[in-house]
Amino acid sequence: MEERNWTDYRLAKEANLSHSTVTNMFNRNNAPTLPTLEAVCRAFGITLAQFFAEGEEAQLTEEQQKLFSKWSSLTDRQKQILLELMDAI
């Protein structure tokens, strides 16, 4: 956030999250839910893989990039259905 000169409020607005959700992540050290983390990543223009790469550039195949791109556009319900389907395979 410092690199972009964003406040908690700005991040909440860019990520389409409530200000209290963002504030709780930082001030109370609450672990964000996966949908919250996805929203924050979208606001910063990165994928979840890039977020979890911990400073290393994530090496994704073209197929993986396509998967993450499509995943980000799904609704929460669609993501839940897809995860259940994948668990069943």
N, C-alpha and C positions, 0 to 999 in steps of 0.2 A: 504494500500500500504506500510505503514511503516513496518508492520510485515514481509512482503515479501522482503522489501528493494527494491521496484520497483519505478522507475521514471514514470513520465507521458508517456514518450516515450515507456517504457517497457510495461505498461498497454495497450497502443494503439496497440503495436505489438501483445501481447498475445490475445487481444480481436478482432484483425483484424479490427481495426478502424483507421481513420486518426488521426494523432497527434493533429491536430487542434480541432477535435471533443472532445477529452479527455481534452485538455487544456481549452477549452471553458467551460466545465462542472465545472472545479475547479476555474479558474481565473475570469470568468464572471458570475458565478453562474447560468449558463444556465441549465434549467431542461432538462435532456436527454429524447430522445424519447424512446418508449418501446423497439424497436429493439436494440437501443444503450445500454439500461439497461440490456437487455438479453445477449448481447455480453459481457458486463462487468461481469455479474454474471457467465457466462460460463468460462471466463478467471480466475475467482477466485474459480471456482469449486463449486458454490452454485446455488440454484434455486431462482427464483423470490420470492417465498414464504419465503425462509430463509432470503432474503434481507429485505423484509418488516416486518419480525418478530421483528425488532428493538432490537436485542440482546437476544431475547427469542428463544429457540429452537422450530422451527415450527413442530407441530404435524400433519403430513399428513398421511392419510390412504394409504394403498397400491395402491388403485385405483387412488388417487390423485397423488401419486409419479409417477405412470405409465403415467398419463395424462401430467404432467410437462415434463417428459422425452421425450415423443413423440412430445410435443409442441416445444421443443428446437431444434428438428431435422427438423422441417418444414421450407420451404422457406417463405419469407415475403408474397408472393402471396397466398400460401396455408393457412397461418395464417389468412389472410384477408377473404378468402373464408369460412374458418371454423367459424370465428366470425360472418360473415353474416348469415351463416346457423343457428348458435346458437340463433341469434337475431330473426330469423324467426320462431323458435320453440315456 
